[in-house]
């Protein structure tokens, strides 16, 4: 069976959201993509107070300036489509109040007919936590766990009851409910994050940083699941941040950089790891929504022709 393919929606500042998100969403569904995805970048500090991902000296990409709200973007896509699933890779969960996030995702799932995939991460930006974090960044792991617990409670049967560090629900009817249990997927690469995933989540959101690295992490995660007695399968959706170019790149390229044929080669190599789904995000290196649709169609058709 061919791997499922997803597409990153246009959120960056070169796009006109009200027009381009529905257009790209409809085109992706027509092309055959299985899912549509958003990411979260709340702000870009200027001047930079820390490097990208917290790595000293690593610059923030210009594409992070003016990233549209992920849940608004998903809502636009939901209204324009009927079949494709709607995912986040990732929402920085501790930047959101748990109860409101749970209710928003439930409403979106109910409205879309059960198509939401809730992908969460802890984030890393000091400035984003200063602006929006529900607790200090040092507590982000604990807050992510509370978000997950609140979501499970709010999405479950009434009356809802929950007592946590920042959330208290004494006894309440909370609706609408999701159309079905919303899968929760987590970004995880450290031992602590992997334990959280195995114990609390439905799936994993790796980053396409090379076949060897992803394969090693996947094997480690499966071993950990066995050690901790998990019997439920772990869903997998890999994010490929593609840097498309019309001409092939010469040797020394990073994964998912190059022309359509090179990107398809990387898709095939990562699919061989045994992952269920790969989402490809082209938006950072294309000029506009028309080019995004054209590139998405070319890569999809070549991938399916190659058996991916």
N, C-alpha and C positions, 0 to 999 in steps of 0.2 A: 504494500500500500504506500502511495506517495506521501511524503511528509506534508503537513499542513503549512500553508504560507500566509503570513499576515503582512500588512502594509502600515507604515507610520503615516498618520494624518498630518496635514500642513498646519503647523502651529507657529512657525517662526515669522519674523516681522516682514518678510517679503510677500506674504500672502494676505489676501482680503478674506477674512475668516467667513463672513456671512455668505459669500459666494463660493470660495474655493473649497471649504470643508465639505459642504454637500456635494459639490461637483466631483471631487476626488473620491468621496465615499461611494457615490453611485457608480463611478467608473471602476473602482476596485471590485465592487460586487459583480459588475458586468464582466470584467476580465476573468474573474474566478477566484479571487482571494478569499480566504476563509475567515479573516479577521482584520479589524482596524484597531490601531493602537495610538495612545498618547503618552507623553512624558511630562514631568513637572520640573520647571525651573522658575522659582518665584521671583527672583531678582538677580541682578549682577552688580556687585559692589564696585564703586568707582571713586577713588582708586581702589584696586584690589587689596583686600586685607589678608588674603591667604591665596595660595595657588589652587588651581583646579583640583578637585578631589582631595584638597588638603595637602597636596604635594607642593613643597616650596619651589617657587620659581616657574611652575607650570601655568601658562597663561590660560585665561578663560576664552573659549572660542567666541567669535563675534556672533555666531548663530544663537547664542544664549540671550541676546539682548531682545527683550520684548516677546517672550514665549507666552502664548495664550493659555488661559486657564484650562487645565486638562478636562475637567468635568463639563464645562460649557462646550468645549470642542467635541467631546463624546456625545453630548446631547444633540448637537447639530447633525452629527453623523447618524445617530439613531433615527432621527426623524426622516432622513433621506434614504434609508435602507430597510430591507426586510429580512435578510438572511445572515449577513456577516455578524460574527461575535465582536464585542466591543470591550477592549482591554486597556489597562494602564500598565506601563512598564517604564518608570514606576511612579505611583503617587508617593510623595514623602509623607507618610501617614502622621508622624508626630507634629506636622505643621497644621493639622486639622483637628477641630474638636471632635472627639470620637462619636458622640451621639449624632451630631449633624452629618458627619461623613457617612455613618451607617444609614441614616434615613435617606440621604441623597442617592446613595448607591442602590438602595432598595427601590426607590421611586424610579430610577433609570432602568433597573432590571424589569420592573413591572410594566413600564411604558414600552419597553423594547421587546417584550415577549420572552424574557429569560435569556438575554444575550450578553450579560455583563461578566467580565473576568476582572476581579479586583486584585491588581498587582501592587504590592506595597514595598517600600524600603524605608530605611532610617535616615537617609540623607547624610550630608557631611559639611554643609555650609554654615559657618558661624553666623554670618549675616542673615541668612534665611531664618535661623532659629531665633536670633535677636528680634526679628520683625514679626514672626508668626508662630514660633514654637509654643506648644502648650506647657512645656516644661523645659528646663535648660538642656542643652545638647548632650550633656553628660548622662542624662536619663533617657536618651532616645530609645534604647532597646526595651526598657521597661514600658515606655509609653506606646511603642509599637504593639507590644503584647496586650496592653489595655485596649487599644483600638480594635485588635482582632477579637478580643473577648466581648467588647461592646457590640460589634457587628454581629457576632453569633447570637447574642442575646436579643438584639433588636429585630433581627431577621427571623427569630424563632417564635414560638407560640406566645400568645398573650395569656395572662398579664406578664409583661416584661419586668424583671427585677434584676438590678445589678448594683453592686457596691464596689467601687474602685478608688484609685488615688485621686482622679480628677472628675470622675463620672459617678453620679448616684441616681438610680432610677428606683424609687420605692416600690411602686406597683402601677403599671400603666398599660393601656392599650396603645400600640404604636403601629401605624399603617401609613401607606400601603406596605404589604409584605412583598418580597421578591417573588417572581414567577416560579422560581425553583431555588434550591440552595446555591448561593453565589460562591463559586470557587475563589479561594484566597491563595494567591501566589506571592512568594517572597523572593527578593533579591538576596542572595547569600553567598559569601565566599570565605568568611572566617569560621573557625570552629564554633564559636558561640552562635553566630547567625544560622549556621547549618543545624545546630541542635534546636533552635527556635523553629526553624522550618519543619523539621521532622516531627516535632511535638505539637505544633499548632496550625500548620498550613496544609493546603492541598497540592501546592506545586512550587516549582522553582523557576526563577527568571535569570538565567545566566547571561553574561555579556559575551558577544562573539569576539574574543580576544585571541583566537588561535585554537586549532583543533586539539593540540596536545594539552593545553591548559584546561579547556572545557572538558575533555575526556577524563582528565585526572580528577577534576572537581566532581564530575558526575559519578565516577567510581567511588570517591570518598563519601559522597552523600548517600549512595546506595548502601555502602558498608555501615555507615552510621545508622541508617534506618533499620537495618537488620540487627545491629547491636541493641538498639532501643526498643525492639519489639514491634516496629511498625509493620503492619500487613497491607495497608492501603497503598496503592500505587502512587507515585509522585509524578504529577503532570509536569511537563517541561516546555517552556517557550523561550527560545534564545533570541536576544535582541542583537541584530546586525546593523550597526551604524555605518551605512555604506557611503563611500565617497566615489560616486560615479564619474567617469570621464568617457567621452565619445571614442577616444583612442585607447588601445591597450597600454597598460603601464609596463615598463621594463622590470627586470628583476629587483628584488628587495622591497616589494610592496607589502603593505600590511593587509590583514584579512579584510575582504569586502571592499578593496580599493581597485579601481580599474574599469574596464568596459564591461558590457553585459555578460560576455562569455567568461571573463575572469570572475565576476561576481557569482555566476552560476557554478563555476568550479568550486568556489568556497562554500556555496550552499550544499553542494553534493558531499563535500568532505565533512562538513559539520553534521549533515543528516546521517552519515554513516556511523556517528557516535551512538545513535539510538534515540535521538531526541524526537519528540512528537511534532514540534512546530517551530518555525523560524519566522520572526517578524523582521522585515527589511525596511529601514528608514532611510529614504533618499533625500529628504527635504533640505538638508543643510547645504547640498552642493548642486542643486538645480535652480534655475533662474525663476521659475514660476510654476503655477499649478498645471499648465499645459505640458510643460516638460516633465513634471513629476508623473503625470498620467502616462506619457509616452514611454518613459523609462520603466515605469512599473509594468506596463504591458509587455515591453520587450523582454525584460528579465523573467516575468512569469511564463511567457510562451517558450522561451529557451530552456527554462528550468524544467517545465513539464515535458518538453521534447527530449530532454536529457534523462528523464526518468526520476527527477527529483520530486 
